[in-house]
């Protein structure tokens, strides 16, 4: 019977410690969300990230681009054939 009472007390202490720990984590994350929402979000509106512009391809014609793709394809094929 004494073992059962000790086990019961240990289980009760473990459950209490678990609930206190989970409560602390919940409170910390809630506080973090509040801080981000009220302090950092206005700064993000005031200083937005710059949107990167699309990189324009050089003024190569379609024929030149096709020739480049064909040359790269042949080079890859030759490399794979030599390094089997």
N, C-alpha and C positions, 0 to 999 in steps of 0.2 A: 504494500500500500504506500509506503514512503516513496518508492520509485515513481509511482503514478502521480503523487503530489508534486514531486520535483519536476517531472516531465511536464506536468500541467503548468507549473510556474514558468519553466523555461519557454514553453510554447507561448504563454501569455506575454512574456517579456519580448520574445522575438516578434510577435504580431504588433506589439506597441512600437517597437523600434522600426519595423517596416512602415507602419502608418505615419510615424513622425518623419521618417526619411522621405517618403513619397510626398507628404505635405510640404516639406521644405523644397523639394525639387519643383513641385507644382507652383508654389509661391514665387520661387526664383524665376522660373520661365514666364510666369504671368507678369512679373515686374519687368523683365527684359522686353517683353512685347509692348508694354506700356511705354517704356523708355524709347524704344525704336519708333513707335507710332507718333509720339508727341514731340520728340526732340530731333530725331534724325530725318523723318519724312519731310518736314518743312525745308530742311537744308537740301534734300534731294530735289525738291521743286525749284528752289532758288538756283541751284547749281546742277543742272541735268547733265548726264553723260552725252558726249558728242556721238552722233550716229555716224558710223564709218561709211564712207562713200564707196560705191562699187568701183573696183579697179577696171579700167577700160583696157581692152586688149589693144595691142599695137595695130597700126593701120596695115595689117596684112590681108591680102585678098583671100577669098575662099580657096582658090587653087593653091596658094602658098601654104595655107593652114592644112590642107589635105596632104600636101607633099611632106610637111613636117610630121604629121600624124603617121603617114606611111613609113617614113624613115625611122621613127621611134619604134613602130611595130616590128619592122624588120630587124632592128638592133636588139630588141628584147627577144625575138624569136631565135636569132643567131646565138645570143648569150645563153639562152636556156638549152639550146641544142648542144653547145660546147660543154656545158657544166652539168651534164646528167649524172 
